Amino acid sequence: MEKILAELAASAAFAFYVMCPRLAGMCAALTELKGLNPFVVAFLGALLAAPLLVVTVCLTLDYGAAVAIAAAVATDLLAALAMGTFSYKAFAELLVIALFIWAGVVVAKWVSRLMLAA
């Protein structure tokens, strides 16, 4: 029973991580662009994203954060192409953001080791 409660608590915490302004902004932009219902898009998108989150976790555990970040960039690119909103400027910005995320992961590991070693 204790393990089930721990799984539920961790899952609830993860749900809070998923709730981020970037996701809400993307949903709003997509629905405005095509005149769609944002609540339907958010709900169905969340359902469709569940297996993709599992894939991302597997990529992170098996191959590391760099591969998971690369997969996230690829899915962002696919989303832009699917919606007909691709631009080279936005793709360049996405690559810069991905580099900052990767650098953040590396620096966070390094700094946390230094902090815990003291």
C-alpha positions as CSV (number, residue, x, y, z in Angstrom):
1,M,0.0,0.0,0.0
2,E,2.9,2.3,0.8
3,K,4.3,1.9,-2.7
4,I,1.0,2.7,-4.3
5,L,0.7,5.9,-2.3
6,A,4.3,6.8,-3.3
7,E,3.5,6.2,-7.0
8,L,0.3,8.3,-6.7
9,A,2.2,11.1,-4.9
10,A,5.0,11.0,-7.6
11,S,2.4,11.0,-10.4
12,A,0.6,14.0,-8.9
13,A,3.9,15.8,-8.7
14,F,4.7,15.0,-12.3
15,A,1.2,16.3,-13.3
16,F,2.3,19.7,-11.8
17,Y,5.5,19.6,-13.8
18,V,3.5,19.0,-17.0
19,M,1.3,22.1,-16.2
20,C,3.6,24.8,-17.6
21,P,3.0,28.1,-19.4
22,R,4.7,26.9,-22.6
23,L,2.2,24.1,-23.0
24,A,-0.8,26.4,-22.4
25,G,0.7,29.0,-24.8
26,M,1.1,26.4,-27.5
27,C,-2.4,25.2,-27.0
28,A,-3.8,28.7,-27.2
29,A,-1.7,29.5,-30.3
30,L,-2.7,26.3,-32.1
31,T,-6.4,26.8,-31.4
32,E,-6.4,30.4,-32.3
33,L,-4.6,29.7,-35.6
34,K,-7.2,27.1,-36.7
35,G,-10.3,28.4,-34.9
36,L,-10.5,25.3,-32.7
37,N,-11.9,24.6,-29.2
38,P,-8.9,25.0,-26.8
39,F,-10.4,22.7,-24.2
40,V,-10.9,19.9,-26.7
41,V,-7.4,20.3,-28.1
42,A,-5.9,20.4,-24.6
43,F,-7.7,17.3,-23.5
44,L,-7.1,15.2,-26.6
45,G,-3.6,16.4,-26.9
46,A,-2.9,15.3,-23.3
47,L,-4.3,11.9,-24.1
48,L,-2.2,11.6,-27.2
49,A,0.9,12.9,-25.4
50,A,0.8,10.2,-22.7
51,P,2.6,7.5,-24.8
52,L,5.1,10.2,-26.0
53,L,5.9,11.0,-22.4
54,V,6.7,7.4,-21.8
55,V,8.9,7.3,-24.8
56,T,10.7,10.4,-23.5
57,V,11.3,8.8,-20.1
58,C,12.6,5.6,-21.8
59,L,15.0,7.7,-24.0
60,T,16.2,9.6,-20.9
61,L,16.8,6.5,-18.9
62,D,18.4,4.4,-21.7
63,Y,20.3,7.0,-23.7
64,G,20.5,10.2,-21.6
65,A,19.0,13.7,-21.6
66,A,20.7,14.8,-24.8
67,V,18.8,12.1,-26.8
68,A,15.5,12.9,-25.1
69,I,16.0,16.6,-25.8
70,A,16.8,15.8,-29.5
71,A,13.5,13.8,-29.6
72,A,11.6,16.7,-28.1
73,V,13.1,19.0,-30.8
74,A,12.0,16.6,-33.5
75,T,8.5,16.4,-32.2
76,D,8.3,20.3,-32.0
77,L,9.5,20.3,-35.6
78,L,6.8,17.8,-36.6
79,A,4.1,19.8,-34.8
80,A,5.1,22.9,-36.7
81,L,5.1,21.1,-40.0
82,A,1.7,19.4,-39.2
83,M,0.1,22.8,-38.4
84,G,1.7,24.6,-41.3
85,T,3.5,27.0,-39.0
86,F,7.1,26.1,-39.7
87,S,9.6,28.9,-40.1
88,Y,13.4,28.8,-40.1
89,K,13.5,31.6,-37.5
90,A,11.3,29.6,-35.1
91,F,13.3,26.5,-35.7
92,A,16.6,28.4,-35.0
93,E,15.0,29.6,-31.8
94,L,14.0,26.1,-30.9
95,L,17.6,24.9,-31.4
96,V,18.9,27.7,-29.1
97,I,16.3,26.8,-26.4
98,A,17.3,23.1,-26.7
99,L,21.0,24.0,-26.3
100,F,20.2,26.0,-23.2
101,I,18.1,23.1,-21.8
102,W,21.0,20.7,-22.4
103,A,23.5,23.1,-20.9
104,G,21.2,23.5,-17.9
105,V,21.1,19.8,-17.3
106,V,24.9,19.6,-17.5
107,V,25.5,22.6,-15.3
108,A,22.8,21.5,-12.7
109,K,24.6,18.1,-12.3
110,W,27.9,19.8,-11.9
111,V,26.7,22.5,-9.4
112,S,24.7,20.0,-7.4
113,R,27.8,17.7,-7.0
114,L,29.8,20.7,-5.9
115,M,27.1,21.7,-3.4
116,L,26.8,18.3,-1.9
117,A,30.5,17.7,-1.7
118,A,31.0,20.7,0.5
